[in-house]
Structures are given as C-alpha cells and as structure tokens.
Amino acid sequence: MMDNKLIKKDMLTRLRTIKGHIQGIENMIEEDKPCESILMQIAAVRSSIDKVGTIIIEDHAKDCLLKDNLTKDEVDQLLKTVIKFTK
C-alpha cells in the first residue's frame, strides 16, 4: 500500500495542513471568534480528512482488487472497510 511516493507526499502534506487548521481552530476558540467562523474551519478540516481517507481507500481497494484469486473473505473485508469509512 502507498508505494507511490507522490501519493504519500500528497497525503503527508494534506495531514500537515489539517494539523495547522486544527491549531487555528484552537486559537479561534481561545480568542472567542464567532461560532460561524469556527464551524467553517471545522467543515474544512472534515473535508480534508475525508479526502485523505478517500485516497487511502482508493489505493487499498486497487491493491486488493488487483490480487489474483481473491477469496470471498477478502472481498467481504474490503467491502466492510469501504462501508465503515463512508459512514
């Protein structure tokens, strides 16, 4: 999984950006910023996390589906992972 160095670099950049946004949210709360502004930042973080998760699940699914002779259990596990992520 994650053999592609560009994908890995992209995800790490996204995660560092998310970390910065979370610190920004903490600062906004400490500074009593308006709720609307805080919620907008939280929505942005949520969207960014979903994007990272989507990249990971796509890579994992491709890796699994390209294997020869997938067992029913392997297919079931892949589907459970995708469903759990999308909830």
TAZISUL-V874157 format. One record per pair of residues at least 12 apart in sequence whose ideal C-beta (glycine too) atoms are under 8 Angstrom apart, sorted by the first residue. I is the first residue (numbers start at 1). GAP is how many residues later the second one is. If there is no record, write none. Layout:
i	gap
I	GAP
I	GAP
This chain:
i	gap
1	55
1	58
1	59
1	62
2	54
2	57
4	55
7	48
7	52
10	45
11	41
11	44
11	45
14	34
14	37
14	38
15	37
17	31
18	27
18	30
18	31
18	34
21	20
21	23
21	24
21	27
22	23
24	17
25	13
25	16
25	17
25	20
28	13
53	32
57	24
57	25
57	28
60	18
60	21
61	17
61	21
64	14
65	13
